[in-house]
Amino acid sequence: MIWYDDLPLIDGAEPLTESLLARWPDRGCEDRLRHLRVCPVVTAELYQLARHLAVTVIDQPAGPMVAAMLRSEELRRPVFAEDGSYLRSYMPTACRLLPFVTGPDGAQGRLRDAADLPEPERTEAQRDQLRGLLRGQGAAMLSLSAAAGVLIAAGLLVRVPQFAGHWRPLPQAEAAESHARAAALGGTAQDFLALRLLAVIEFSSLHLRPLPGQSALPEPTTDLRQRLDPLNARPFLIHEEALDFSALRGPVAPEGDHISGG
């Protein structure tokens, strides 16, 4: 099952073509986001997401995918209100790019949507901007998927029975083993990103509801705060292509003359 299959009225995705870039609805999926269990993330937003949502790794047909958890039942604070409105101050890139999607393998597509929504024609400048955003998203997802693969191969992520298809860090009781396995990794850029990803996943676990038998926090609060140190450094973000959405909903843009965020 692919992450966007949870969206009502969506019947998979088709490969992206120029004709599919010619027009698209404004925020056509926004009122359906509450049905998502997870959504993919990109490297440049890892730090922001760790402050607001739990980050995990899930199995997808194309390989492991780094994702944000969106189900309120699994989180300490709900992500969506009863009316479906989003309750966090930061929304993942993948949600803002809908109906356009990118897989962990970098393949780009557009969702097949049975909803009858207006699809304004887009300018060439808007199409170029969207192409660039999708390329950046694809490159970032590929690098994160590779980093997740490094963590899985090293035994630093293990399957969690309570979350089907999810990979999580070793439990705190096995911290010494986790440190030994991390120290055994090489010094490549991919290994470096993998360790930073592990720090983000571990820190973001503070957003998860405790499992049966767990304490209110997965670890002492002081330990969780200490994890901010490597996150604050954020050297793993420097060389990644960031997706800049600052102009997508500018206050001076006329209605319909912007790239939709969903």
C-alpha positions as a LaTeX table, in Angstrom:
\begin{tabular}{lrrr}
\hline
Residue & $x$ (\AA) & $y$ (\AA) & $z$ (\AA) \\
\hline
Met1 & 0.00 & 0.00 & 0.00 \\
Ile2 & 1.32 & 3.43 & $-0.97$ \\
Trp3 & 1.00 & 6.30 & 1.51 \\
Tyr4 & $-1.47$ & 8.34 & $-0.58$ \\
Asp5 & $-3.89$ & 5.40 & $-0.95$ \\
Asp6 & $-5.49$ & 6.59 & 2.32 \\
Leu7 & $-6.90$ & 9.66 & 0.54 \\
Pro8 & $-10.59$ & 9.28 & $-0.42$ \\
Leu9 & $-11.48$ & 9.38 & $-4.15$ \\
Ile10 & $-7.85$ & 8.70 & $-5.13$ \\
Asp11 & $-7.16$ & 5.79 & $-7.46$ \\
Gly12 & $-3.39$ & 5.59 & $-7.59$ \\
Ala13 & $-1.10$ & 7.88 & $-9.56$ \\
Glu14 & $-0.03$ & 8.17 & $-13.18$ \\
Pro15 & 3.45 & 9.12 & $-14.44$ \\
Leu16 & 3.91 & 12.85 & $-14.75$ \\
Thr17 & 3.61 & 14.29 & $-18.25$ \\
Glu18 & 3.59 & 17.82 & $-19.63$ \\
Ser19 & $-0.17$ & 17.65 & $-20.13$ \\
Leu20 & $-0.67$ & 16.82 & $-16.44$ \\
Leu21 & 1.41 & 19.89 & $-15.57$ \\
Ala22 & $-0.71$ & 22.18 & $-17.71$ \\
Arg23 & $-3.50$ & 22.58 & $-15.14$ \\
Trp24 & $-4.28$ & 21.46 & $-11.61$ \\
Pro25 & $-6.76$ & 22.28 & $-8.81$ \\
Asp26 & $-6.06$ & 24.75 & $-6.02$ \\
Arg27 & $-5.60$ & 22.90 & $-2.71$ \\
Gly28 & $-7.75$ & 20.06 & $-4.02$ \\
Cys29 & $-6.66$ & 17.55 & $-1.36$ \\
Glu30 & $-6.59$ & 19.89 & 1.62 \\
Asp31 & $-9.91$ & 18.73 & 3.09 \\
Arg32 & $-8.84$ & 15.07 & 2.78 \\
Leu33 & $-5.44$ & 15.23 & 4.46 \\
Arg34 & $-6.91$ & 14.07 & 7.77 \\
His35 & $-7.26$ & 10.58 & 6.30 \\
Leu36 & $-3.50$ & 10.18 & 5.83 \\
Arg37 & $-1.60$ & 7.99 & 8.25 \\
Val38 & 1.84 & 9.09 & 7.04 \\
Cys39 & 3.41 & 11.27 & 4.37 \\
Pro40 & 6.99 & 11.40 & 3.01 \\
Val41 & 9.44 & 14.05 & 4.17 \\
Val42 & 12.47 & 15.72 & 2.61 \\
Thr43 & 15.87 & 16.34 & 4.13 \\
Ala44 & 15.58 & 20.10 & 4.44 \\
Glu45 & 12.48 & 19.88 & 6.64 \\
Leu46 & 13.66 & 17.13 & 9.01 \\
Tyr47 & 14.50 & 19.52 & 11.81 \\
Gln48 & 11.21 & 21.40 & 11.62 \\
Leu49 & 9.23 & 18.17 & 11.49 \\
Ala50 & 11.01 & 16.76 & 14.54 \\
Arg51 & 9.62 & 19.70 & 16.51 \\
His52 & 6.02 & 19.03 & 15.45 \\
Leu53 & 5.58 & 15.40 & 14.37 \\
Ala54 & 7.06 & 11.96 & 14.91 \\
Val55 & 9.41 & 10.90 & 12.10 \\
Thr56 & 9.62 & 7.24 & 11.18 \\
Val57 & 10.71 & 4.89 & 8.39 \\
Ile58 & 8.07 & 2.78 & 6.64 \\
Asp59 & 8.07 & 0.06 & 4.03 \\
Gln60 & 6.88 & 1.14 & 0.59 \\
Pro61 & 6.84 & $-0.82$ & $-2.68$ \\
Ala62 & 9.84 & 1.17 & $-3.99$ \\
Gly63 & 11.86 & 0.78 & $-0.77$ \\
Pro64 & 12.09 & 2.35 & 2.71 \\
Met65 & 10.58 & 5.81 & 2.99 \\
Val66 & 11.22 & 8.40 & 5.69 \\
Ala67 & 7.83 & 9.69 & 6.76 \\
Ala68 & 5.95 & 11.90 & 9.19 \\
Met69 & 3.28 & 10.22 & 11.29 \\
Leu70 & $-0.11$ & 11.94 & 10.99 \\
Arg71 & $-2.57$ & 9.67 & 12.81 \\
Ser72 & $-3.80$ & 11.45 & 15.93 \\
Glu73 & $-4.38$ & 8.09 & 17.64 \\
Glu74 & $-0.62$ & 7.48 & 17.67 \\
Leu75 & 0.45 & 10.97 & 18.78 \\
Arg76 & 0.27 & 12.88 & 22.04 \\
Arg77 & $-1.51$ & 15.80 & 20.39 \\
Pro78 & $-3.94$ & 15.51 & 17.46 \\
Val79 & $-2.71$ & 16.63 & 14.04 \\
Phe80 & $-6.18$ & 17.50 & 12.72 \\
Ala81 & $-9.19$ & 19.12 & 14.34 \\
Glu82 & $-12.63$ & 17.51 & 14.18 \\
Asp83 & $-13.45$ & 19.62 & 11.12 \\
Gly84 & $-10.29$ & 18.36 & 9.38 \\
Ser85 & $-8.24$ & 21.53 & 9.73 \\
Tyr86 & $-4.50$ & 21.10 & 10.26 \\
Leu87 & $-3.31$ & 21.93 & 13.79 \\
Arg88 & 0.47 & 22.23 & 13.37 \\
Ser89 & 2.35 & 25.38 & 12.37 \\
Tyr90 & 4.37 & 23.48 & 9.75 \\
Met91 & 2.89 & 21.24 & 7.04 \\
Pro92 & 5.13 & 18.64 & 5.33 \\
Thr93 & 6.23 & 19.41 & 1.79 \\
Ala94 & 4.51 & 16.32 & 0.37 \\
Cys95 & 1.10 & 17.49 & 1.60 \\
Arg96 & 1.58 & 20.91 & 0.02 \\
Leu97 & 2.59 & 19.43 & $-3.32$ \\
Leu98 & $-0.52$ & 17.26 & $-3.71$ \\
Pro99 & $-1.90$ & 16.19 & $-6.19$ \\
Phe100 & 1.70 & 15.77 & $-7.37$ \\
Val101 & 3.73 & 13.03 & $-5.70$ \\
Thr102 & 7.25 & 11.62 & $-5.73$ \\
Gly103 & 8.17 & 8.08 & $-4.74$ \\
Pro104 & 11.20 & 6.90 & $-2.72$ \\
Asp105 & 12.73 & 5.90 & $-6.07$ \\
Gly106 & 12.42 & 9.47 & $-7.40$ \\
Ala107 & 9.57 & 8.67 & $-9.81$ \\
Gln108 & 7.17 & 11.60 & $-10.23$ \\
Gly109 & 3.45 & 11.36 & $-10.78$ \\
Arg110 & 0.04 & 12.94 & $-10.32$ \\
Leu111 & $-2.82$ & 11.42 & $-8.37$ \\
Arg112 & $-5.87$ & 10.14 & $-10.23$ \\
Asp113 & $-8.65$ & 11.99 & $-8.46$ \\
Ala114 & $-12.35$ & 11.19 & $-8.89$ \\
Ala115 & $-13.33$ & 14.51 & $-7.30$ \\
Asp116 & $-14.76$ & 16.98 & $-9.80$ \\
Leu117 & $-12.59$ & 20.00 & $-9.08$ \\
Pro118 & $-11.85$ & 23.10 & $-11.22$ \\
Glu119 & $-8.38$ & 22.92 & $-12.78$ \\
Pro120 & $-7.15$ & 26.37 & $-13.80$ \\
Glu121 & $-4.59$ & 26.48 & $-16.58$ \\
Arg122 & $-1.10$ & 27.27 & $-15.28$ \\
Thr123 & 1.53 & 29.56 & $-16.73$ \\
Glu124 & 4.88 & 28.27 & $-17.97$ \\
Ala125 & 6.57 & 29.99 & $-15.01$ \\
Gln126 & 4.35 & 28.08 & $-12.59$ \\
Arg127 & 5.05 & 24.80 & $-14.39$ \\
Asp128 & 8.79 & 25.45 & $-14.24$ \\
Gln129 & 8.59 & 26.16 & $-10.53$ \\
Leu130 & 6.65 & 22.95 & $-9.91$ \\
Arg131 & 9.14 & 20.93 & $-11.96$ \\
Gly132 & 11.95 & 22.31 & $-9.80$ \\
Leu133 & 10.10 & 21.53 & $-6.58$ \\
Leu134 & 9.43 & 17.97 & $-7.67$ \\
Arg135 & 13.06 & 17.44 & $-8.72$ \\
Gly136 & 14.23 & 18.72 & $-5.35$ \\
Gln137 & 11.73 & 16.53 & $-3.53$ \\
Gly138 & 12.78 & 13.48 & $-5.54$ \\
Ala139 & 16.50 & 14.01 & $-4.87$ \\
Ala140 & 15.90 & 14.53 & $-1.14$ \\
Met141 & 13.65 & 11.47 & $-0.85$ \\
Leu142 & 16.23 & 9.33 & $-2.64$ \\
Ser143 & 18.98 & 10.42 & $-0.25$ \\
Leu144 & 16.78 & 9.80 & 2.79 \\
Ser145 & 15.71 & 6.40 & 1.49 \\
Ala146 & 19.38 & 5.45 & 1.08 \\
Ala147 & 20.16 & 6.72 & 4.58 \\
Ala148 & 17.28 & 4.68 & 6.01 \\
Gly149 & 18.66 & 1.64 & 4.19 \\
Val150 & 22.03 & 2.19 & 5.88 \\
Leu151 & 20.35 & 2.25 & 9.32 \\
Ile152 & 18.34 & $-0.90$ & 8.58 \\
Ala153 & 21.38 & $-2.78$ & 7.27 \\
Ala154 & 23.39 & $-1.75$ & 10.35 \\
Gly155 & 20.66 & $-2.97$ & 12.70 \\
Leu156 & 20.05 & 0.53 & 14.03 \\
Leu157 & 16.39 & 0.37 & 13.01 \\
Val158 & 14.14 & $-2.57$ & 13.85 \\
Arg159 & 10.55 & $-3.42$ & 13.03 \\
Val160 & 7.92 & $-2.41$ & 15.56 \\
Pro161 & 5.02 & $-4.86$ & 16.03 \\
Gln162 & 2.72 & $-2.08$ & 17.26 \\
Phe163 & 3.18 & $-0.11$ & 14.00 \\
Ala164 & 2.88 & $-2.42$ & 11.00 \\
Gly165 & 5.52 & $-1.69$ & 8.37 \\
His166 & 7.37 & 0.80 & 10.58 \\
Trp167 & 11.06 & 0.78 & 11.50 \\
Arg168 & 12.08 & 2.35 & 14.79 \\
Pro169 & 15.37 & 2.76 & 16.72 \\
Leu170 & 16.51 & 0.11 & 19.17 \\
Pro171 & 14.85 & 0.41 & 22.60 \\
Gln172 & 16.63 & 2.34 & 25.31 \\
Ala173 & 17.49 & $-0.93$ & 27.06 \\
Glu174 & 19.80 & $-1.69$ & 24.13 \\
Ala175 & 21.47 & 1.73 & 24.04 \\
Ala176 & 24.97 & 0.27 & 24.38 \\
Glu177 & 24.40 & $-2.01$ & 21.38 \\
Ser178 & 22.98 & 0.90 & 19.40 \\
His179 & 26.06 & 3.04 & 20.14 \\
Ala180 & 28.38 & 0.20 & 19.10 \\
Arg181 & 26.58 & $-0.31$ & 15.80 \\
Ala182 & 26.57 & 3.42 & 15.09 \\
Ala183 & 30.31 & 3.63 & 15.79 \\
Ala184 & 30.92 & 0.83 & 13.29 \\
Leu185 & 29.51 & 2.87 & 10.40 \\
Gly186 & 31.99 & 4.34 & 7.94 \\
Gly187 & 32.71 & 8.01 & 7.41 \\
Thr188 & 30.88 & 8.55 & 4.13 \\
Ala189 & 28.41 & 11.36 & 3.55 \\
Gln190 & 25.61 & 8.78 & 3.40 \\
Asp191 & 26.62 & 7.33 & 6.79 \\
Phe192 & 26.73 & 10.86 & 8.20 \\
Leu193 & 23.21 & 11.59 & 6.95 \\
Ala194 & 22.03 & 8.22 & 8.31 \\
Leu195 & 23.23 & 9.07 & 11.82 \\
Arg196 & 21.60 & 12.50 & 11.69 \\
Leu197 & 18.38 & 10.85 & 10.52 \\
Leu198 & 18.59 & 8.47 & 13.46 \\
Ala199 & 18.95 & 11.44 & 15.84 \\
Val200 & 15.86 & 13.08 & 14.33 \\
Ile201 & 13.80 & 9.89 & 14.60 \\
Glu202 & 14.86 & 9.35 & 18.21 \\
Phe203 & 14.18 & 12.94 & 19.24 \\
Ser204 & 10.81 & 13.08 & 17.49 \\
Ser205 & 9.61 & 10.03 & 19.44 \\
Leu206 & 8.59 & 12.48 & 22.18 \\
His207 & 5.47 & 13.15 & 20.05 \\
Leu208 & 4.33 & 9.51 & 20.18 \\
Arg209 & 1.82 & 8.19 & 22.66 \\
Pro210 & 3.50 & 5.78 & 25.07 \\
Leu211 & 2.99 & 2.12 & 24.24 \\
Pro212 & 1.48 & $-0.19$ & 26.90 \\
Gly213 & 4.04 & $-0.61$ & 29.67 \\
Gln214 & 6.01 & 2.50 & 28.72 \\
Ser215 & 6.48 & 5.50 & 30.96 \\
Ala216 & 4.97 & 8.86 & 30.07 \\
Leu217 & 8.14 & 9.73 & 28.14 \\
Pro218 & 10.23 & 7.17 & 26.22 \\
Glu219 & 13.34 & 8.39 & 28.09 \\
Pro220 & 14.21 & 10.99 & 30.75 \\
Thr221 & 13.42 & 14.51 & 29.55 \\
Thr222 & 17.05 & 15.55 & 30.01 \\
Asp223 & 18.14 & 12.90 & 27.50 \\
Leu224 & 15.57 & 14.13 & 25.00 \\
Arg225 & 16.74 & 17.71 & 25.40 \\
Gln226 & 20.36 & 16.66 & 24.84 \\
Arg227 & 19.35 & 15.37 & 21.43 \\
Leu228 & 18.72 & 18.94 & 20.37 \\
Asp229 & 22.49 & 19.51 & 20.24 \\
Pro230 & 23.18 & 17.48 & 17.06 \\
Leu231 & 19.91 & 18.70 & 15.57 \\
Asn232 & 20.78 & 22.34 & 16.20 \\
Ala233 & 24.06 & 21.89 & 14.32 \\
Arg234 & 22.12 & 20.64 & 11.26 \\
Pro235 & 25.19 & 20.21 & 9.01 \\
Phe236 & 23.28 & 17.54 & 7.11 \\
Leu237 & 20.98 & 20.23 & 5.70 \\
Ile238 & 23.66 & 22.42 & 4.18 \\
His239 & 24.22 & 20.53 & 0.93 \\
Glu240 & 20.63 & 19.46 & 0.30 \\
Glu241 & 18.37 & 21.21 & $-2.19$ \\
Ala242 & 15.81 & 22.94 & 0.01 \\
Leu243 & 12.28 & 23.37 & $-1.27$ \\
Asp244 & 11.32 & 27.01 & $-0.84$ \\
Phe245 & 7.57 & 27.43 & $-0.54$ \\
Ser246 & 7.72 & 31.06 & 0.59 \\
Ala247 & 6.25 & 32.36 & $-2.67$ \\
Leu248 & 3.49 & 29.80 & $-3.10$ \\
Arg249 & 0.86 & 31.69 & $-1.11$ \\
Gly250 & 2.16 & 35.24 & $-1.20$ \\
Pro251 & $-0.31$ & 37.87 & 0.05 \\
Val252 & $-0.08$ & 39.89 & $-3.16$ \\
Ala253 & $-0.73$ & 36.98 & $-5.54$ \\
Pro254 & $-4.18$ & 37.20 & $-7.17$ \\
Glu255 & $-6.56$ & 34.31 & $-6.53$ \\
Gly256 & $-5.73$ & 31.28 & $-8.64$ \\
Asp257 & $-2.34$ & 32.66 & $-9.69$ \\
His258 & $-0.14$ & 30.51 & $-7.49$ \\
Ile259 & 1.04 & 26.96 & $-7.16$ \\
Ser260 & $-1.36$ & 25.09 & $-4.95$ \\
Gly261 & $-0.23$ & 23.56 & $-1.70$ \\
Gly262 & $-2.66$ & 20.64 & $-1.98$ \\
\hline
\end{tabular}
